[in-house]
Amino acid sequence: MRTHSIALAALSLVVAARAQNRTIPGEVTTPYPTIHNLAIEWTIEGDDNRDGVVRVRYRRAGDDAWREAMPLRRVPAGRSQGTTPIFTWDNKHSGSIFDLEPDTPYEIQLRLEDPDGGSAERTVFARTRPEPRAAADAALRPASPGNLPATAEPGEIILLEPGSYGSFRPGSDGEPGRPVVYRSPDGSAVFQSVNLDGRRWIYLEGLTIINRDGAGVTLNGAEHCAVRRSKIQATYGVRASRPPGCANCYIADNVLEGVTPWTNEAMGANGANIGEGVQMTGPGNVIAFNRVKGFRDCISTMEDTNVHQQISIDIYNNDIYVGADDGIEADFCFHNCRVLRNRITNSFTGLSSQPGLGGPAYFIRNVMYNLTYVPFKLHRFSQGDVVLHNTTLKVGDGMACFAGQPFDFAFFRNNLSVGGPPGGVNWGGFGAGSGRAAEISAHGPNSSFDYDAVGTFQTPFVARIGGRDFFQVEPHGIRVDFGVFERVEFPLPPIPERLAADLRPRAGSAVIDAALRLPNVNDDFRGAGPDIGAYEAGQALPIYGPRPEVTPPPRPPRSRIPR
């Protein structure tokens, strides 16, 4: 009997061990859709050996043809280290579908496969958000500096005459589909500040805001608000910096100018710098097509005690100059923050994830020129960073991350980096590196690197990842030289500030057709395969910063608009 009991106990232990590796599927959600991207979260139990995979395909609702997306990222349950407070995240698969059409329903098919058991399929539907627009039948109400209404009816456009309006706080909200719009057609309506705290469905369009000692626009507690095509000169341009921050807001096509110069004394976390261009916490926010110059951090999420639900945030096609600390600081993002197609010129750090809270946090097709520290700051035990198709040209080490604490569960593919002479100066008290092609100081065992291309200019070729030779870590990695670019000046010295460079790769160079195929990321490649780096050779440059304004067609008479 005793022998029989021992055998049963041993069998129970084997079954329990198998159960831990088997996936138990949970709930699928699509939190906070944005205008062009959808997030997917599939919580699970088990899969302790993390070999489960969720494959994704999608289509517009009603279409016949399916398209493939990247598999969801496997995110084990975890907790942050050394943060205040400590943040935790669930055991799950998580990921995004990119570059979708606005205001469009999509059908998403998910297939979970686990060799240990628990495979499953789910189909979910999600709809992208529409671009913020005034109501089609909006009534126009003129306003002047002496007659600016504190309240407005949902669906109204308050048409601002030229003049100085001082500080302003709207006293009423719009409604879904019927926002209240404060519009200056030519930018001649000048404000010191606009307070949208707690407001909903309020749009600011074409305003000029000058407040060099404070914030231009505040959005604490705001929802579904928009700031677009405005010129903001302020220490803090647009800000929602304390919980709950703002939700589903839209900051686009603005020009934001701060007061921080591009000097050695200004660089770094301890430098003589001040201000944030766009700084916010909260979910579902979109920050796109802005020109941002002269701030400590040009675009940033919040850190530690100021963090609230930093999920499904989009930062794309911004043109960033002079970030004395970070060009884009996507710190403390939980999942599906998407930093796409930004151009960063003259910045201490290019992209920061300090830390990522499980992830995925996506950094895709960003271009960085004239950095003085690192392109990737994955510090404070960051987890879940996905780094794809970025291009970097800088002094010191090229593909660099000098993390003192190891980051983990990172995924690097198809990045192009060239380093060179550091110039013998510590910028802001920090070194740019000695001129290596790659120097990734510390990463955890669950990180993955491959298909990156690295090189140097006027320095010996040395490339390392985690203390190992680059090509031992990256079997499909490529060595390049400065000739991968055409008619580009190496940014030495980094001061004074430089104009943005054209970092499209030279036709015939080693990066052409050499990238790993990534569905929904590089589907539009031009040759036999995708090119490594942010660009396909010969393609037109993306629009960075404010888009050309399209004149709308004449408004029909109100009586012709159906209600």
C-alpha positions as CSV (number, residue, x, y, z in Angstrom):
1,M,0.0,0.0,0.0
2,R,2.8,2.4,0.9
3,T,4.5,1.6,-2.5
4,H,1.2,2.3,-4.3
5,S,0.8,5.7,-2.5
6,I,4.3,6.7,-3.4
7,A,3.6,5.8,-7.0
8,L,0.4,7.8,-7.0
9,A,2.2,10.8,-5.5
10,A,4.9,10.6,-8.1
11,L,2.3,10.4,-10.9
12,S,0.6,13.5,-9.4
13,L,3.8,15.4,-9.5
14,V,4.3,14.5,-13.2
15,V,0.8,15.5,-14.1
16,A,1.2,18.8,-12.2
17,A,4.5,19.5,-14.0
18,R,2.8,18.9,-17.3
19,A,-0.2,21.1,-16.3
20,Q,2.2,23.9,-15.6
21,N,3.6,23.7,-19.2
22,R,0.2,23.3,-20.7
23,T,-1.6,26.5,-21.7
24,I,-5.0,27.3,-20.2
25,P,-6.5,30.0,-22.4
26,G,-8.2,32.9,-20.8
27,E,-9.9,36.1,-22.0
28,V,-9.1,38.0,-25.3
29,T,-9.5,41.7,-25.3
30,T,-8.7,44.6,-27.7
31,P,-8.1,47.5,-25.3
32,Y,-8.1,51.2,-26.5
33,P,-8.2,51.0,-30.3
34,T,-6.4,53.9,-31.9
35,I,-6.8,55.5,-35.3
36,H,-4.4,53.1,-37.2
37,N,-3.5,50.4,-34.7
38,L,-5.2,47.7,-32.7
39,A,-3.9,46.0,-29.5
40,I,-4.7,42.4,-28.6
41,E,-4.3,40.8,-25.1
42,W,-4.9,37.1,-24.5
43,T,-4.4,36.2,-20.8
44,I,-3.4,32.6,-20.0
45,E,-2.4,30.3,-17.2
46,G,0.4,27.8,-17.4
47,D,2.9,27.6,-20.3
48,D,5.7,27.9,-17.8
49,N,8.2,26.8,-20.5
50,R,6.9,29.7,-22.7
51,D,6.7,27.7,-25.9
52,G,3.1,28.7,-26.8
53,V,2.6,30.8,-29.9
54,V,-0.4,32.8,-31.0
55,R,-0.5,33.4,-34.8
56,V,-2.6,36.3,-36.1
57,R,-4.4,37.1,-39.2
58,Y,-6.9,39.9,-39.9
59,R,-9.2,41.4,-42.5
60,R,-11.7,44.2,-42.8
61,A,-15.0,43.0,-41.7
62,G,-16.8,41.7,-44.8
63,D,-13.7,41.2,-46.9
64,D,-12.7,37.8,-48.3
65,A,-8.9,37.9,-48.1
66,W,-7.0,37.5,-44.9
67,R,-3.7,39.2,-44.1
68,E,-1.0,37.9,-41.7
69,A,0.3,39.9,-38.8
70,M,3.2,39.3,-36.5
71,P,2.6,36.6,-33.8
72,L,1.7,38.0,-30.4
73,R,4.6,38.4,-28.0
74,R,4.7,35.8,-25.2
75,V,4.7,37.9,-22.0
76,P,5.3,35.9,-18.8
77,A,3.8,37.4,-15.6
78,G,6.2,39.7,-13.9
79,R,6.9,42.7,-11.7
80,S,9.1,45.7,-12.0
81,Q,12.3,46.2,-10.0
82,G,13.3,49.3,-8.1
83,T,10.3,51.4,-9.2
84,T,7.9,53.3,-7.0
85,P,5.4,51.7,-6.7
86,I,6.2,48.2,-7.9
87,F,4.1,47.3,-11.0
88,T,2.9,43.9,-12.0
89,W,1.6,42.3,-15.2
90,D,-0.3,39.1,-16.1
91,N,0.7,36.0,-17.9
92,K,-0.4,36.5,-21.5
93,H,0.2,36.8,-25.2
94,S,0.1,40.4,-26.4
95,G,0.7,42.4,-29.6
96,S,-0.5,44.9,-32.1
97,I,-1.8,45.0,-35.7
98,F,-0.3,48.1,-37.4
99,D,-1.3,50.7,-40.1
100,L,-5.0,50.0,-40.4
101,E,-7.6,52.2,-41.9
102,P,-9.4,54.7,-39.6
103,D,-12.9,54.1,-38.4
104,T,-13.0,50.6,-39.8
105,P,-14.2,47.3,-38.3
106,Y,-11.8,44.4,-38.4
107,E,-12.1,40.7,-37.9
108,I,-9.1,39.2,-36.1
109,Q,-8.4,35.4,-36.0
110,L,-6.1,34.1,-33.3
111,R,-4.6,30.6,-33.2
112,L,-2.8,29.5,-30.1
113,E,-0.5,26.5,-30.5
114,D,1.3,24.9,-27.5
115,P,3.1,21.5,-28.0
116,D,2.3,20.8,-24.3
117,G,-1.4,21.1,-24.8
118,G,-4.1,23.8,-24.5
119,S,-4.2,25.0,-28.1
120,A,-7.2,27.1,-29.0
121,E,-8.7,29.5,-31.6
122,R,-10.5,32.8,-31.0
123,T,-12.1,35.3,-33.4
124,V,-12.6,38.9,-32.2
125,F,-13.9,42.0,-33.8
126,A,-12.5,45.5,-33.2
127,R,-12.9,48.9,-34.8
128,T,-10.3,51.6,-35.2
129,R,-11.1,55.1,-34.1
130,P,-12.0,57.9,-36.6
131,E,-9.8,60.9,-37.2
132,P,-11.1,63.7,-35.0
133,R,-13.2,66.1,-37.0
134,A,-15.8,68.7,-36.4
135,A,-19.4,67.7,-36.9
136,A,-20.5,67.7,-40.5
137,D,-23.3,70.1,-39.7
138,A,-21.4,72.2,-37.2
139,A,-22.8,75.7,-36.6
140,L,-20.2,78.5,-36.7
141,R,-20.1,81.0,-33.8
142,P,-17.7,83.9,-34.1
143,A,-15.7,85.0,-31.0
144,S,-13.3,87.7,-30.1
145,P,-10.9,88.4,-27.2
146,G,-13.6,90.3,-25.4
147,N,-16.4,87.9,-26.3
148,L,-15.1,84.3,-25.9
149,P,-17.9,82.1,-24.7
150,A,-17.1,80.0,-21.6
151,T,-19.7,77.4,-22.7
152,A,-20.7,76.1,-26.1
153,E,-23.2,73.7,-27.5
154,P,-22.0,70.3,-28.6
155,G,-21.3,70.4,-32.3
156,E,-20.4,74.1,-32.4
157,I,-17.2,75.6,-34.0
158,I,-16.1,78.7,-32.1
159,L,-14.4,80.7,-34.9
160,L,-11.7,82.9,-33.2
161,E,-11.0,86.4,-34.5
162,P,-7.4,87.7,-34.3
163,G,-6.2,89.0,-30.9
164,S,-4.8,88.0,-27.5
165,Y,-7.1,85.8,-25.4
166,G,-4.9,85.2,-22.3
167,S,-5.6,82.0,-20.4
168,F,-8.7,80.1,-21.1
169,R,-10.7,77.1,-19.7
170,P,-13.8,75.9,-21.6
171,G,-16.7,75.4,-19.2
172,S,-18.6,72.7,-21.1
173,D,-18.1,69.5,-23.1
174,G,-18.9,68.3,-26.5
175,E,-20.4,64.9,-27.3
176,P,-19.3,61.9,-29.3
177,G,-19.5,62.9,-33.0
178,R,-20.3,66.5,-31.9
179,P,-17.2,68.0,-30.4
180,V,-16.8,71.7,-29.5
181,V,-14.1,73.1,-31.7
182,Y,-12.1,76.3,-30.9
183,R,-10.6,77.2,-34.3
184,S,-8.2,80.0,-35.5
185,P,-8.2,79.8,-39.3
186,D,-4.8,81.6,-39.6
187,G,-3.1,81.2,-36.2
188,S,-3.8,84.8,-35.2
189,A,-5.7,83.9,-32.1
190,V,-3.0,84.0,-29.4
191,F,-3.4,82.4,-25.9
192,Q,-1.1,82.2,-22.9
193,S,-2.5,78.8,-22.0
194,V,-5.6,76.6,-22.4
195,N,-6.8,74.3,-19.6
196,L,-8.7,71.3,-20.8
197,D,-8.5,69.4,-17.5
198,G,-11.5,67.2,-17.1
199,R,-13.0,68.2,-20.4
200,R,-14.4,65.8,-23.0
201,W,-14.7,66.2,-26.8
202,I,-13.0,69.6,-27.0
203,Y,-10.8,70.3,-30.0
204,L,-8.3,73.1,-30.4
205,E,-7.3,73.9,-33.9
206,G,-4.9,76.4,-35.3
207,L,-4.2,78.3,-32.1
208,T,-1.0,80.1,-31.2
209,I,0.0,79.6,-27.5
210,I,2.9,81.3,-25.9
211,N,3.9,80.5,-22.3
212,R,7.6,80.2,-21.9
213,D,7.3,80.0,-18.1
214,G,4.7,77.2,-17.9
215,A,2.4,74.9,-19.9
216,G,0.7,75.6,-23.1
217,V,-2.2,73.1,-22.9
218,T,-3.1,70.9,-20.0
219,L,-5.2,67.7,-20.3
220,N,-5.3,66.1,-16.9
221,G,-8.5,64.0,-16.7
222,A,-9.4,64.9,-20.3
223,E,-10.9,62.4,-22.7
224,H,-11.4,62.4,-26.5
225,C,-9.8,65.9,-26.8
226,A,-7.6,67.1,-29.6
227,V,-4.8,69.7,-30.1
228,R,-4.0,70.1,-33.8
229,R,-2.3,72.4,-36.2
230,S,-1.3,74.8,-33.4
231,K,1.9,76.6,-32.6
232,I,3.0,76.3,-29.0
233,Q,6.0,78.0,-27.5
234,A,6.2,76.9,-23.9
235,T,8.3,75.2,-21.3
236,Y,5.8,72.4,-21.3
237,G,3.9,72.2,-24.6
238,V,1.0,69.7,-24.1
239,R,0.8,68.0,-20.7
240,A,-1.3,65.5,-18.8
241,S,1.4,64.6,-16.2
242,R,-0.5,63.3,-13.2
243,P,-2.9,60.4,-12.8
244,P,-5.3,59.7,-14.4
245,G,-3.7,61.6,-17.2
246,C,-5.8,61.8,-20.4
247,A,-7.5,59.1,-22.5
248,N,-8.0,58.7,-26.2
249,C,-6.6,62.2,-26.9
250,Y,-5.1,63.3,-30.2
251,I,-2.0,65.6,-30.5
252,A,-1.2,66.1,-34.2
253,D,0.3,68.4,-36.8
254,N,1.5,70.9,-34.2
255,V,4.8,72.9,-34.0
256,L,6.1,72.9,-30.4
257,E,9.1,74.9,-29.4
258,G,10.9,74.8,-26.0
259,V,13.6,76.8,-24.3
260,T,16.4,74.2,-24.0
261,P,19.4,74.7,-26.2
262,W,21.7,72.2,-27.9
263,T,24.8,72.6,-25.7
264,N,27.0,70.1,-23.9
265,E,26.0,71.7,-20.6
266,A,22.3,71.0,-21.4
267,M,22.7,67.3,-22.2
268,G,21.7,64.3,-20.0
269,A,19.5,63.7,-17.0
270,N,21.6,66.1,-14.9
271,G,22.1,68.7,-17.6
272,A,21.0,72.3,-17.6
273,N,17.7,71.5,-19.4
274,I,14.0,72.0,-18.8
275,G,10.7,71.2,-20.3
276,E,8.7,68.5,-22.1
277,G,7.2,68.9,-25.6
278,V,4.4,66.5,-25.2
279,Q,4.2,64.7,-21.8
280,M,1.4,62.5,-20.7
281,T,0.1,59.5,-19.0
282,G,-3.1,57.6,-19.7
283,P,-4.3,55.1,-22.4
284,G,-5.2,55.3,-26.0
285,N,-3.4,58.6,-26.8
286,V,-2.1,59.4,-30.3
287,I,0.9,61.8,-30.8
288,A,1.6,62.2,-34.5
289,F,3.1,64.4,-37.2
290,N,4.3,67.1,-34.7
291,R,7.5,69.1,-35.0
292,V,9.1,69.3,-31.6
293,K,12.2,71.2,-30.7
294,G,14.2,72.4,-27.7
295,F,13.0,70.4,-24.7
296,R,14.6,68.1,-22.1
297,D,12.4,65.3,-23.5
298,C,10.6,66.0,-26.7
299,I,7.8,63.4,-26.3
300,S,7.4,61.4,-23.1
301,T,5.2,59.2,-21.0
302,M,5.4,59.4,-17.2
303,E,7.4,57.6,-14.6
304,D,6.9,55.9,-11.2
305,T,4.2,57.5,-9.1
306,N,2.9,59.5,-12.0
307,V,2.1,56.5,-14.2
308,H,-1.5,55.6,-15.0
309,Q,-2.5,52.9,-17.5
310,Q,0.1,53.6,-20.1
311,I,-1.2,51.2,-22.8
312,S,-2.1,51.5,-26.5
313,I,-0.2,54.8,-27.0
314,D,0.8,55.7,-30.5
315,I,3.8,58.1,-31.2
316,Y,4.4,58.3,-34.9
317,N,5.8,60.5,-37.8
318,N,7.0,63.2,-35.5
319,D,10.0,65.4,-36.4
320,I,12.2,65.8,-33.3
321,Y,15.1,68.3,-32.9
322,V,17.1,69.0,-29.8
323,G,16.1,66.6,-27.1
324,A,18.7,67.4,-24.4
325,D,17.9,64.2,-22.6
326,D,15.5,61.9,-24.6
327,G,14.1,62.3,-28.1
328,I,11.2,60.0,-27.2
329,E,10.9,58.7,-23.7
330,A,8.4,55.8,-23.7
331,D,9.1,54.8,-20.1
332,F,6.8,52.7,-18.0
333,C,4.6,51.5,-20.9
334,F,2.7,48.3,-19.9
335,H,1.9,47.0,-23.4
336,N,1.3,48.0,-27.0
337,C,2.9,51.4,-26.9
338,R,3.9,52.0,-30.5
339,V,6.8,54.3,-31.5
340,L,6.8,54.3,-35.3
341,R,8.5,56.2,-38.1
342,N,9.8,59.2,-36.1
343,R,12.9,61.2,-37.1
344,I,15.1,62.3,-34.2
345,T,18.0,64.7,-34.9
346,N,20.3,66.2,-32.2
347,S,19.4,64.3,-29.1
348,F,21.3,62.9,-26.2
349,T,19.3,59.6,-26.2
350,G,17.1,58.5,-29.1
351,L,14.5,56.1,-27.7
352,S,14.0,55.4,-24.0
353,S,12.2,52.5,-22.4
354,Q,13.2,52.8,-18.8
355,P,11.6,50.4,-18.0
356,G,9.1,48.6,-20.2
357,L,6.6,46.9,-17.9
358,G,6.2,43.5,-19.6
359,G,5.5,44.8,-23.1
360,P,5.4,44.7,-25.9
361,A,6.7,48.2,-26.5
362,Y,7.3,48.6,-30.2
363,F,10.1,50.8,-31.7
364,I,9.8,50.5,-35.5
365,R,11.4,52.4,-38.4
366,N,12.7,55.3,-36.3
367,V,15.6,57.3,-37.7
368,M,18.2,58.8,-35.4
369,Y,21.0,61.2,-36.4
370,N,23.5,63.0,-34.2
371,L,23.0,61.3,-30.9
372,T,25.5,61.8,-28.1
373,Y,24.7,58.9,-25.8
374,V,22.7,55.9,-27.0
375,P,19.9,55.2,-29.5
376,F,18.3,52.7,-27.1
377,K,18.0,53.3,-23.4
378,L,16.5,50.1,-22.1
379,H,17.3,50.6,-18.4
380,R,15.9,49.8,-15.0
381,F,15.3,46.1,-15.9
382,S,13.2,46.9,-18.9
383,Q,11.1,44.0,-20.2
384,G,9.3,43.4,-23.5
385,D,11.0,45.9,-26.0
386,V,10.5,45.1,-29.7
387,V,13.1,47.0,-31.8
388,L,12.6,46.6,-35.5
389,H,13.9,48.4,-38.6
390,N,15.5,51.5,-36.9
391,T,18.4,53.4,-38.4
392,T,21.1,55.2,-36.3
393,L,24.2,57.3,-37.3
394,K,26.0,58.8,-34.3
395,V,29.3,59.5,-32.6
396,G,30.8,56.7,-30.5
397,D,29.1,53.3,-30.4
398,G,26.4,52.8,-33.0
399,M,23.9,50.1,-31.9
400,A,24.3,50.9,-28.3
401,C,22.6,50.3,-25.0
402,F,24.7,50.9,-21.8
403,A,22.2,49.4,-19.3
404,G,23.7,48.7,-15.9
405,Q,20.8,46.3,-15.2
406,P,19.9,43.7,-17.7
407,F,16.9,44.2,-19.9
408,D,15.1,41.1,-21.0
409,F,12.5,39.6,-23.4
410,A,13.7,42.1,-26.0
411,F,13.5,41.3,-29.7
412,F,15.9,43.1,-32.1
413,R,15.6,42.6,-35.9
414,N,16.5,44.5,-39.1
415,N,18.2,47.5,-37.4
416,L,21.0,49.5,-39.1
417,S,23.6,51.3,-37.0
418,V,26.9,53.0,-37.7
419,G,29.1,54.5,-35.1
420,G,32.4,56.4,-35.2
421,P,34.8,58.7,-33.4
422,P,33.5,60.0,-30.1
423,G,35.4,63.2,-30.4
424,G,37.2,62.9,-27.1
425,V,34.3,64.6,-25.1
426,N,31.9,63.3,-22.5
427,W,28.6,64.8,-23.6
428,G,26.7,65.9,-20.6
429,G,29.1,63.9,-18.4
430,F,28.3,60.7,-20.2
431,G,30.3,58.9,-22.9
432,A,29.1,58.1,-26.3
433,G,31.3,55.0,-26.5
434,S,34.6,54.5,-28.1
435,G,33.4,54.0,-31.7
436,R,32.3,50.4,-31.8
437,A,29.7,49.2,-34.3
438,A,27.6,47.7,-31.6
439,E,27.8,47.7,-27.8
440,I,24.8,46.1,-25.9
441,S,26.1,45.9,-22.4
442,A,23.6,43.7,-20.6
443,H,20.6,41.7,-21.6
444,G,18.8,38.8,-20.1
445,P,18.7,35.2,-21.4
446,N,15.3,35.6,-23.0
447,S,16.3,38.4,-25.4
448,S,16.8,37.7,-29.1
449,F,19.0,39.5,-31.7
450,D,19.5,38.8,-35.4
451,Y,19.4,40.3,-38.9
452,D,20.9,43.6,-37.7
453,A,23.5,45.5,-39.8
454,V,26.3,47.4,-38.0
455,G,29.4,49.3,-39.0
456,T,31.8,52.1,-38.2
457,F,33.3,55.2,-39.7
458,Q,37.0,55.9,-39.1
459,T,37.2,53.5,-36.2
460,P,38.1,49.8,-36.1
461,F,35.2,47.4,-36.5
462,V,34.3,46.0,-33.1
463,A,30.8,44.8,-32.3
464,R,29.6,43.1,-29.1
465,I,26.3,42.0,-27.6
466,G,26.4,41.1,-23.9
467,G,30.2,40.8,-24.0
468,R,30.1,38.3,-26.9
469,D,31.2,38.9,-30.5
470,F,28.3,40.3,-32.5
471,F,28.3,37.5,-35.1
472,Q,28.2,34.8,-32.4
473,V,25.0,36.3,-31.2
474,E,23.6,37.2,-34.6
475,P,24.1,34.4,-37.2
476,H,22.4,36.6,-39.9
477,G,24.0,39.9,-38.8
478,I,25.8,42.0,-41.4
479,R,28.9,44.2,-41.3
480,V,28.5,47.4,-43.2
481,D,30.6,50.6,-43.5
482,F,29.8,54.3,-43.9
483,G,29.2,53.7,-47.6
484,V,25.8,52.2,-46.8
485,F,24.6,55.8,-46.9
486,E,24.9,58.3,-49.8
487,R,25.9,62.0,-49.4
488,V,25.7,62.0,-45.7
489,E,28.0,63.8,-43.3
490,F,29.1,62.0,-40.2
491,P,27.9,64.1,-37.3
492,L,31.3,65.0,-35.8
493,P,31.4,67.2,-33.9
494,P,27.8,66.9,-32.6
495,I,27.7,70.6,-31.7
496,P,26.4,72.9,-33.2
497,E,23.1,71.2,-34.0
498,R,22.7,69.6,-37.4
499,L,20.0,69.5,-40.0
500,A,18.2,66.2,-40.5
501,A,20.1,63.7,-42.7
502,D,18.7,61.5,-45.5
503,L,19.6,58.0,-44.2
504,R,18.1,56.0,-47.0
505,P,20.4,53.1,-47.9
506,R,22.5,53.2,-51.1
507,A,21.3,50.9,-53.8
508,G,23.5,47.8,-54.1
509,S,24.7,48.0,-50.5
510,A,24.8,45.0,-48.2
511,V,21.5,45.9,-46.4
512,I,19.4,45.6,-49.6
513,D,17.0,42.7,-49.6
514,A,18.8,41.3,-46.5
515,A,16.1,41.8,-43.8
516,L,14.0,39.2,-42.1
517,R,10.5,39.1,-43.4
518,L,8.1,40.4,-40.7
519,P,4.4,40.3,-41.7
520,N,2.5,43.5,-41.2
521,V,5.8,45.4,-40.7
522,N,7.7,45.1,-44.0
523,D,5.0,43.8,-46.4
524,D,5.7,46.6,-48.9
525,F,9.3,45.8,-49.7
526,R,10.5,46.7,-53.2
527,G,13.0,44.0,-54.3
528,A,13.6,40.3,-53.6
529,G,13.2,41.0,-49.9
530,P,13.0,43.8,-47.3
531,D,16.0,46.1,-46.7
532,I,17.6,46.4,-43.3
533,G,17.0,49.8,-41.6
534,A,14.2,52.2,-41.5
535,Y,13.9,52.7,-45.2
536,E,13.6,50.7,-48.4
537,A,16.2,51.9,-50.9
538,G,14.7,54.4,-53.4
539,Q,11.4,54.9,-51.5
540,A,10.1,58.4,-50.9
541,L,10.8,59.7,-47.4
542,P,7.8,59.6,-45.0
543,I,6.2,62.8,-43.9
544,Y,7.8,63.9,-40.7
545,G,6.1,66.7,-38.8
546,P,3.0,68.6,-39.8
547,R,1.3,67.3,-42.9
548,P,0.3,69.6,-45.8
549,E,-3.1,71.0,-45.1
550,V,-5.8,69.8,-47.4
551,T,-8.5,72.4,-48.2
552,P,-11.8,70.8,-47.5
553,P,-14.6,71.1,-50.2
554,P,-17.1,73.9,-49.8
555,R,-19.6,73.3,-47.1
556,P,-23.1,72.7,-48.5
557,P,-25.9,74.8,-47.2
558,R,-27.2,73.6,-43.8
559,S,-30.6,72.8,-45.2
560,R,-29.1,70.2,-47.5
561,I,-27.5,68.2,-44.8
562,P,-29.7,65.3,-43.6
563,R,-30.2,65.0,-39.9
